[in-house]
Amino acid sequence: MTKQADELIHRESLEGRLLFAVPKKGRLNSATLNLLEGADVQFRRENRLDIALVKNLPIALIFLPAADIPTFVGEGRVDLGITGWDQVKEYDARVRSYDRTRRVSLVNNPDEAEDLKVGGCDRVMDLGFGACKLQVQVPEKGAYATTQDLVGKTIGTSFVDLAAEHFAKLEMGIENSSNGGAPVIAKKLRTKVIELSGSVEAACALGVADGIVDLVESGETMRAAGLKAIDTVVESQAVLIKSRSPSNPEMINLITARIQGVITAQKYVLCQYNIERSRLADAKAITPGKRAPTITSLDEEGWVAVSSMVVKKELAVVMDKLTAVGAQDILVLDIHNTR
């Protein structure tokens, strides 16, 4: 059976299923799949197909480029999605740009009856991975020190609409300042924004652009290309987004609760220990838990057992403090999920 035939069969099986878009590759793919596994979303992606039916829930996973997911969710083609906040903001900027263009068109052509309503998506939660920044970058040894220095110059980026919006605001501010504070709306962007789909960091060295707007994670690629960041457009991480008209709100609530449980579990461990009741107050101050610690009496007179969730990155210090107040038999257990 051909790949095309397989995909046709999968499409016919989508009826009644919540459509959930996930990154098909790239920096967010692996962490997203781990998150779904922790949420007990069971599926098998056969032959690298872009559609996978979930076995234990009425859900279909749709594998898409991360940059396309906000569009599919925003236009209501899929119900739920995981992508970068930078991609969501780029989509929002593109929608705003389209909306402004259409309004101008309708003013000039009032007989046009095209609906100006545009789609959109809601941010459900931050997912805690894929952290990066969309930054304005220039050559380290170049003449540009601030973003204002780049107004009227050439900017290379794959985030065309966000970059254009960012520099449009700068241009408006500069024109307002030069006009004594009177409001001025820039009719046309003086800064030239060119779209680059890859190797954006090479644009300055090759003379294609004076500056770039690109994602920065560790900063190593930027430094290797002789660039420095002079402004931040968006601080980003992976986010869960949903359509404003989902097909199954109850299923979205279920998946959201499961994912939130996985994220919480990743931040905490379960710490268990025994301590004399006379020292319990000191121990509770060290391990207050998310709500409160669980305390159980032991057979040994005057002793209790305590179980408490502890922030994982604070664990070593917590164990030191517990030992100092007389805690014994300290155990640490991983948490796979929680509600």
N, C-alpha and C positions, 0 to 999 in steps of 0.2 A: 504494500500500500504506500502511496506517495505521501510526502509531507503535506501537500496541499489537501489531499483527501482526509488525512488525519485531522487537520485543522478544521475542515468543514464539519466533520463529525463532532468535534469539540464544540464548535459554535452552535450546533443544533442542540447540544446538551446544556446550554447556558440558561435556558428558560427556568425561571424561579430561583436562580442563584444570585447572590450578592456578588458583584464584580469588584475585585480588589486588585489594584494595580501595584506592582512591585518592580524595583529596578532590575533589568535583565542582566546587567553587568556593571562594572565600574566599582568605585570606592564604597558604595552603599550596599551592594548586592549581598556580600557574605554576612554582614551584620544583620541585614534584614531577614535572611533565611534563618539565622540563629534565633532571632526574635520570634519568628513564626513557629519554629520548633518548640521553643519554650512555652508558647501559647497553645500548644497541642493542635496546631493546624496541620493536618496530615495530608500530604499530597505526593504525587510522583510526577515529575516533569519528564515525559518521554520524548526521546529523540530531539531534545532541545527545542520542543515546540514552545510557542509563546502563550499557550493556554494550558493550564493545569487544573483539573477538577479536584477539589478537596474531598477526601473520603468521608470524613466524620462530621462535616458541616455543609449546609447548602451555600457554598461559596465557590467561586472560580477565580483563580489567580491569573492575572493578565500580566505577562512580562513585557515591560516597555522601557525605552530609554528614560532615564530619570528626568531629562529636560522636557519630555512630552507628557509626563504624568499630570502636572497641574492643568494642562489643557484638557485632557480626557476627563479629569474629575470636575473641572470648572464648567465644562460644557455638558455635564451629566451623562457622559458616555460610560463612565464607571462610577461606582458609589464611594469607594474608599481608595486611598493611595498612600504610599510611603515614598518620599523624595526629600531633596534638600530644600531648606527654607529659601536659599538663594534662587532656586528654580521657581518657587512659588512667587517670590517677589518679582522675578523677571516676567512671569506670566501676568501678574497684576499690572506691571508697568506697560506691557503690550496692550492689555485691555484698555487701560486709561488712554493710551495713545490712540487706539482705534476709536474710542468713544469721542475724544476731542475732534478727531478728523471727521467723523460722521456728523457731529453737531455743526461744524463749519459748513459741511456740504448741505445740510438741511436748511441752514440760514440762507445760503446762496441759491438753493433749489427747494423752495418751500413746498412744491408739489410732490416731492419725494415722500413716500409713505413707508420707508424702511424702519423697522422697530429698532430703537437704540438700546434696548435691554441687552446686557452682556452677562455671560455666566460668571460664576465665581465659586470658590471653595472656602471652607472654614477650616481653621487650624484646630485640630482636636487636642494634640499634645506634642511636646518635645520628646524625642526618643533617646537622647543622651549619647549619641554616637555621630560620627561624620562631621565633627566640629571643624569649621574653617572660616575664613573671612574673605569677602569680595573686596579687593583693595585697588586703589589707584596706584600704579607703580611707574617709576621713571628710572633712567640710568643713574647709577650711583654717583658717577663723576660728571653728570650732565648739568645743564643750566637751570633745571626746574626744581624749585624747592617746595612749592605749594601747589595745590590743585588749581588755584586761580591762575597760576602761571601757564597752565595748559589750555585756558580758554582761547578758542580760535585756532588751536593746533589740531593734530590728527591723533585720534585715540583708536587703538586696536583692541577688540574684545569679542568674546562669544556671547556676552550679555549686552546686546545692542540697545534694548529698550531701557534697561536700568541705567546704563551709562549715559544714554541720551537724556533721560530724565534728570540724572544727577547734574550733568553739565548745564542743562536748561535752567535749573534752579540757581546755579552759580551765575550764569549770564544775567538772569533777571535781577539778582542781587547787585551785581556790578552796575547794571544800567540804572537801577533804582538809586544807587549811591551817587552815580554821576549826575543824576537828575534831581539832586537835592532831596531825595527821599520820596518823591512822587512815584506812585505805582506805575510800573512799566511792564508790559507783557512782551517778551521776546517772540516775534512772529516767526522767525526762522533761526534754527540753531547755527551759530557761527562756528562752533566746534565740529569738526568732521569726525564722525564715528563710523569706523569700517568694521565689518563683520569678519572674524577669523574663527575657523572651526577647530583649529588645533595649533600646537606650538606657538601660542600667543606670546610667550616670554621671549621669543626670538624676534618679534616685530620691531623693537627699537634698534637692536644691533644690525638688522638688515635694512634699516632705513624706511620701513613700511609705516611706522608710527612714531610719534614723539613720546607717547606714553601709552600704557595699557591699563585695562581694568580686568583683573583675573583673580581666580581663587588662590588663596594661600593657606596651606595646612601647616607644615613645619617651617616653611620659608627657605628650605634648602635649594629648591629649584630656582626661586627668585634670586637668591644670592649667587648661585652658580652662573646665572645669566647676567650678573652685574647690575641687578636692579634693587631698588629700595622702595618701600611703601611710604606714601605721603598722605594717604587718606583711606578711610574705610567706608565703603558704600553700604554693605550689609554684613552683619555677623550671622553665621549660619550653622545649622546642624540638621540632622535628619528629623523630619516631622511626620506625623500622621495627619492626613487631611481627609475631609469628606465632602461630598457633593451637598449643595444646598437643597437638593430634592432627591434624597436617597430612596432606593426601592424598598429597603427593609431596615427601618431605623432600629428595630429591636435587635437585629443581628449585629448592627454597627455597635450598639451599646455592649453587647456580649463580647465582641472582639476587642473593643476598647478596654473593657474591664480586665480581660485576660492579658493584654499587652501591658497595661498599667501594673498588673501583678508581677509580670516578668521584670519590668524595669525596677520596681521596688526591691524585688528579690536580688537583683544584681548589685544593689547598693548596700545590702545588709547581710549579716550572718547571724546565726542563733548562738548565743553564748549561754552556757549552762554551768552552774557552779554550786558548791555547798558552802554554807557559812553559818556561824553562830548567830542565833536570833538577836543577841545583844548588839551585834555589829551590822544588823540588816539595814538600818537607816543609812549608814555610810555607803554600803554596797549599792543600795537603790539610787543614791545620788550619782553614782558612777554609771549605772546601767538603768536609766529610767525607762528604756524601751520606746516603741512608737507610741503606745498609749500608757501602758504600765507593765511592769514585770509580772510574770507568773510565779507565785510562791507556794511551795508545798512543804508540809512538815515531814521530817525524817523520823525514822524509828528511834534514832539516837536523841536523847533528851536535849533540848536547847538548840537543835540544829534544824536548818531549813534548806531546801533546794530551790534555786532561782533559775528561771529561764527568761531571757530578754533578747530582743533584737538590738544589734549593735551595728553602727555604721562601719562598713568593712575597712575603710581607710583609716579608721581610728582604733582598730582592734588591738594593735600592739600596746598602745598607751593604756587602753582600758584594762588589759590583762595585767599590766604592771601595777596599776592602781588597785585592782581587786586583790592582787597578792599582798599589797602593802596593808590592806585593811583586814587580812586574815582569811580571804576566800581560798577554798581548796577544791581539788578535783575539777579544775576548770576545763571545760570542753567547748570546742567551736565546731559548728555544723553549717554546711552550705545550705542555702535556701533556694529551691528551684522555681518556686512561684508562691505568691501570697495574695490575699485579698483584704 
